[in-house]
Amino acid sequence: MQGFVIEMLNIRKEFPGIVANDNITLQVKKGEIHALLGENGAGKSTLMNVLFGLYQPEKGEIRVKGNKVNITNPNIANELGIGMVHQHFMLVHNFTVTENIILGSEPTKGGKISIDEAAEKIADLSKRYGLAVDPYAKIEDISVGMQQRVEILKTLYRGAEILIFDEPTAVLTPQEIKELIQIMSRLVEEGKSIILITHKLKEIMEVCDRCTVIRKGKGIGTVNVSESNPDELAALMVGREVHFKVEKKEATPKDVVLDIDQLVVLDSRNIPSVNGLKLDVKAGEILGIAGVDGNGQTELIEGITGLRKVKSGSVKLNGKDITNLPVRKVTESGIGHIPQDRHKHGLVLDFSIGENMVLQTYYQKPYSNSGKLNFTKIYDKARKLISEYDVRTPSEFTPARALSGGNQQKAIIAREVDRSPDFLIAAQPTRGLDVGAIEFIHSKLIEERDKGKAVLLVSFELEEVMNLSDRIAVIYEGKIVAIVNPKETNEQELGLLMAGGKKEREGVS
């Protein structure tokens, strides 16, 4: 048996009011993919930030290849061969791929930065690991999946032998996830070791050798993945049995709540991304939208919510035309929006989590009186929602940016669902959530449906779309190309439709 390349022994990390890591031990073998599994806020990212030198532990010791080390900053981690691909990418958007990769370790010739030499090295690395990245492309012009490849190349360029992937599939499409799994397998074949922070059990079963589970900051144990199963891992992670199948009664749709007719919305290049789209969503149903990323989903949501101007066509809510109304007017007309980008459109990161809970209602009574905010009422409401939605936070006064991604998401969902709007848009609602939280969010969406609300679900997780939806609309090149009954279709048929193919058989409508 090969020795451990990484040993984190009895690590304790505290923040004001919370013990994030409570004497956790993690041991990683050379050449393995080792999963670090836990609920949102369990302490996974904190533990890896300790390993990468971003945090200093109060107790415990770290060994790299058997040698005790003191990692006080990421430069020392890099020197020890440790690289980290962060959940929220650390990239400068108006820099090229090469400029981002060499940032902080620029190669120079005669006092000048040698961009072409670095680009050549990056192209070689890209080819060797099957990453297919253009060294001269600007970050703002490439896809999210490609940006992640740049982050991986950044670690490889610095000679990393141990790679930490923090929730790497949270923002990827199914196709990009497959490609990433192939890349990870190739890295391990080259002798690298990978620590994969995740709560996606399917991916652990597919790609990992061993799995260390942590729950509420404590180490629960390490298991061999080949000797385990998703049910066992879920129970270890959450501390109870988890139901993967969504339990719901038959929908009883009523009147049309949202009616979209011949909608045209332009993308940032002034090209129609939504192109003559027709769709309706009824009270008492969940309508799921299935499609490959980039087929107009984002522009459709932004057109409905007022975040992007509609070029032509109409959006009606309960019979009233809301096309191109200001965002606040759209919200007040009865629309709730769980955005796909929680940082860009969901939260003010430097505000407290309590303040974020009332972003849609702060100007109304009882939170405001004659323009003066009533913080007692605001934080009373926040405490109620934090408790009801199990948002793991030291307090309602904690800045939103200090919460884990999953808990940030739960806070947004709490705010939007609590208002019980007539029409709720749930865009990637469970992105970055653990199985226990997914189960809870799904039950909340079904609860809204059963209250007679209309729900539009936009998700890249086909399993989620099929499990939750009462009808599925397939979007392709900005149009709805088919509406299918989830009971009468399958993932293969949906995949064909999503790629612009025709229905395999009649009767699926």
Secondary structure, 3 states (H helix, E strand, C coil): CCCEEEEEEEEEEEECCEEEEEEEEEEEECCCEEEEECCCCCCHHHHHHHHCCCCCCCEEEEEECCEEECCCCHHHHHHCCEEEECCCCCCCCCCEHHHHHHCCCCCEECCEECHHHHHHHHHHHHHHCCCCCCCCCEHHHCCHHHHHHHHHHHHHHCCCCEEEEECCCCCCCHHHHHHHHHHHHHHHHCCCEEEEEECCHHHHHHHCCEEEEEECCEEEEEEEHHHCCHHHHHHHHHCCCCCCCCCCCCCCCCCEEEEEEEEEEECCCCCEEEEEEEEEEECCEEEEEECCCCCCHHHHHHHHHCCCCCCEEEEEECCEECCCCCHHHHHHCCEEEECCCHHHHHCCCCCEHHHHCCCCCCCCCCCEECCEECHHHHHHHHHHHHHHCCCCCCCCCCEHHHCCHHHHHHHHHHHHHHCCCCEEEEECCCCCCCHHHHHHHHHHHHHHHHCCCEEEEECCCHHHHHHHCCEEEEEECCEEEEEECHHHCCHHHHHHHHCCCCCCCCCCC
